[in-house]
């Protein structure tokens, strides 16, 4: 059997609003329902942000706690990954939900440009977030917006600031950051294998119209894939995506094309070195 492909669904993010696509889930209940549909479609990781009632980003631990409880109830075994991204809060507020002990959390280890701002990840804050993840048994997913972020993750791993072999996700297609460039993608994959070993798992995410492009590159190259309304609200130029599940289903189709089984939550936990659930 070829190695199973882990599909991560990024359900909400901090940017898209219902004005962009009515399917973007905002309330905790909407997020639970949307995640459940994506789970049924084949997603084994859910990447979570939370929002206020007015759709603005939030870092409220109570909202994360309610979301975690709902996912555990309705999506048995699914890997819960919280975002510690800088669009949702400032300073240590970004890690205020880590004591809830999700399975994973995103960790951006360096700064870069975003469309209208600098995405700041100061070294002291990065080290603090990483230390909190160790303290609460949370596996980081390294969000690499630049090649230097992969090397920084390697330095942190060697220094014991990241407990396990880093799970690196390449984020491509963000305006003013790294474009979705195939030669760069291939070099990212080569770099992860050189720094962390041939068998180290990795993932890739594409933004906007590049989502399906990067999905295909990743599935074909033996990596794992992220899809969802956080990164892309459309199926194509003419059609909005009707749900997170619809974007997950496109990855499932790619897995069939490239003869890769879709990873179950149990398989995903094994691949990533996470504890199995009873």
C-alpha positions in Angstrom: 0.0 0.0 0.0 1.3 3.5 -0.9 1.6 5.8 2.1 -1.7 7.3 3.2 -2.3 11.0 2.6 -3.4 13.0 5.6 -5.9 15.7 4.7 -6.1 18.8 6.9 -9.2 21.0 6.7 -8.6 24.6 7.6 -12.2 25.5 8.3 -12.3 29.3 9.0 -9.1 31.2 9.4 -9.1 34.9 10.4 -9.8 36.6 7.1 -12.7 35.2 5.0 -16.1 36.5 5.9 -19.6 35.4 5.0 -19.7 38.3 2.6 -16.9 36.4 0.7 -18.7 33.1 0.9 -21.8 32.3 3.0 -20.4 28.8 3.7 -17.5 30.2 5.9 -18.3 28.9 9.4 -18.2 31.6 12.1 -20.0 30.4 15.2 -18.7 27.4 17.2 -21.7 25.4 16.2 -21.2 26.2 12.5 -17.6 25.2 12.8 -18.5 21.9 14.4 -21.0 21.1 11.7 -18.7 22.1 8.9 -15.8 20.1 10.4 -18.0 17.1 10.8 -18.9 17.2 7.1 -15.2 17.5 6.2 -14.4 14.6 8.5 -17.0 12.5 6.8 -15.4 13.5 3.4 -11.9 12.4 4.5 -10.2 15.0 6.6 -8.3 13.7 9.6 -6.9 17.0 10.9 -9.0 20.1 11.6 -7.1 23.4 11.8 -9.0 25.8 14.0 -9.3 29.5 14.5 -12.2 31.1 16.4 -14.2 34.2 15.7 -16.4 36.7 17.6 -20.0 37.2 16.7 -19.1 40.1 14.4 -16.8 37.8 12.5 -13.6 39.4 13.8 -10.7 37.1 14.9 -10.5 35.9 18.5 -8.1 34.1 20.8 -10.7 33.4 23.4 -9.8 30.1 25.1 -13.5 29.5 26.0 -14.4 29.5 22.4 -11.6 27.1 21.6 -12.7 24.9 24.5 -16.3 24.7 23.2 -15.0 23.9 19.7 -12.7 21.2 21.0 -15.5 19.6 23.0 -17.8 19.5 20.0 -15.2 18.1 17.6 -14.3 15.3 20.1 -18.0 14.4 20.4 -18.9 14.5 16.7 -15.6 13.6 14.9 -14.1 10.7 16.9 -10.3 10.5 16.6 -9.9 13.6 14.5 -6.7 15.5 15.2 -7.5 18.9 16.6 -5.0 21.6 15.7 -5.3 25.1 17.1 -3.9 28.1 15.4 -1.4 30.4 17.3 -1.3 32.7 14.3 -0.7 36.4 14.7 -3.9 37.5 13.0 -6.0 36.2 16.0 -4.2 38.0 18.8 -1.1 39.7 20.1 1.8 38.4 22.2 1.3 35.5 24.6 -2.5 35.9 24.0 -1.8 33.8 20.9 -1.0 30.8 23.0 -3.7 31.2 25.6 -5.6 28.1 24.4 -2.6 25.7 24.6 -3.4 24.6 28.2 -6.5 23.0 26.6 -4.0 20.4 25.3 -5.1 20.1 21.6 -3.3 17.4 19.7 -1.4 20.0 17.6 -1.0 23.7 17.2 0.4 25.7 14.3 3.8 27.4 15.0 5.2 30.1 12.7 8.9 30.4 13.5 9.8 33.5 11.6 8.3 36.7 10.2 7.4 37.6 6.6 5.2 39.9 4.6 1.5 39.4 4.2 -0.7 41.3 1.6 -1.1 44.4 3.8 1.0 43.9 6.9 4.1 42.3 8.3 3.3 39.0 9.9 5.4 39.3 13.0 6.8 36.3 14.9 9.5 37.7 17.2 12.0 35.1 18.4 11.1 35.4 22.1 7.4 34.8 21.4 8.2 31.9 19.1 10.4 30.3 21.8 7.6 30.9 24.4 4.9 29.3 22.2 7.2 26.3 21.5 7.9 25.9 25.3 4.2 26.0 26.0 3.6 23.3 23.4 6.2 21.1 25.1 4.7 21.8 28.5 1.2 20.8 27.5 2.2 17.9 25.1 1.0 19.7 22.0 2.8 18.8 18.7 3.7 21.8 16.6 3.0 22.1 12.9 5.6 24.4 11.5 4.0 26.9 9.1 6.8 27.7 6.7 6.1 30.8 4.7 9.8 31.0 3.6 12.8 28.7 3.3 14.4 30.3 6.3 11.5 29.0 8.5 12.4 25.4 7.7 16.0 26.0 8.8 14.8 27.8 11.9 12.7 24.8 12.8 15.7 22.6 12.4 17.7 24.8 14.7 14.9 24.7 17.3 14.7 20.9 17.0 18.4 20.5 17.5 18.3 22.8 20.6 15.4 20.8 22.1 12.9 23.6 21.7 10.7 21.4 19.5 10.3 18.0 21.1 9.7 15.7 18.1 10.7 15.7 14.5 9.0 18.8 13.1 6.0 18.4 10.9 6.6 21.1 8.3 3.8 22.7 6.2 4.8 24.8 3.2 2.4 27.8 2.8 2.5 29.0 -0.8 0.6 31.6 -2.7 0.3 34.3 0.0 0.7 37.7 -1.7 4.1 39.3 -0.9 5.3 36.0 0.5 6.4 32.8 -1.3 4.4 32.2 -4.5 3.2 28.8 -5.6 6.4 27.9 -7.6 7.0 24.3 -8.5 10.8 24.6 -8.4 10.6 26.1 -4.9 8.2 23.5 -3.8 10.5 20.7 -4.9 13.4 22.4 -3.1 11.3 22.6 0.1 10.6 18.9 -0.1 14.3 18.2 -0.7 15.3 20.4 2.2 12.9 18.8 4.7 14.2 15.4 3.8 17.8 16.5 4.1 17.3 18.2 7.5 14.8 15.8 9.1 15.2 12.5 7.2 13.7 10.9 4.2 10.7 9.6 6.1 9.8 12.9 7.8 6.2 13.8 7.1 5.4 17.1 5.5 2.4 19.0 4.2 1.7 21.8 1.8 -1.0 24.5 1.6 -1.9 26.7 -1.4 -3.8 30.0 -1.1 -6.7 31.0 -3.4 -6.7 29.5 -6.9 -3.3 27.8 -6.0 -5.0 25.6 -3.4 -5.8 22.8 -5.9 -2.5 23.2 -7.7 -0.4 22.8 -4.5 -2.8 20.0 -3.4 -1.9 18.0 -6.5 1.9 18.7 -6.2 1.7 17.5 -2.6 -0.3 14.3 -3.2 1.8 13.4 -6.2 5.1 13.9 -4.3 4.1 11.7 -1.3 3.3 14.6 1.1 0.1 15.5 2.9 -2.4 18.2 1.9 -4.4 21.0 3.4 -7.6 22.4 2.0 -10.5 24.5 3.3 -12.2 27.8 3.3 -9.5 29.5 5.4 -7.2 29.5 2.3 -9.7 29.5 -0.6 -13.4 30.3 -0.9 -13.9 29.2 -4.5 -14.1 26.0 -6.6 -13.1 28.0 -9.7 -13.5 31.5 -11.1 -17.2 31.2 -11.5 -18.2 29.1 -8.4 -17.9 29.6 -4.7 -17.1 26.5 -2.7 -20.3 25.2 -1.1 -18.5 23.9 1.9 -15.2 22.8 3.5 -16.2 19.3 2.6 -16.3 20.1 -1.1 -12.7 21.3 -1.0 -11.7 18.2 0.9 -13.4 16.0 -1.7 -11.2 17.5 -4.4 -8.1 16.2 -2.5 -9.8 12.8 -2.0 -10.2 12.7 -5.8 -6.5 13.5 -6.3 -5.6 10.7 -3.9 -7.5 8.3 -6.1 -5.8 9.7 -9.2 -2.3 9.1 -7.7 -3.3 5.8 -6.0 -2.8 7.0 -2.5 -5.3 5.9 0.2 -6.8 8.7 2.3 -5.4 8.5 5.9 -7.9 7.6 8.6 -7.6 9.5 11.9 -5.9 6.5 13.4 -3.4 6.3 10.5 -2.8 10.1 10.7 -2.0 9.8 14.4 0.5 7.0 13.8 2.2 8.9 11.0 2.6 12.0 13.1 3.5 10.2 16.3 0.4 11.3 18.2 -1.2 9.1 20.8 -4.0 6.9 19.7 -7.4 7.6 21.2 -9.4 4.9 23.0 
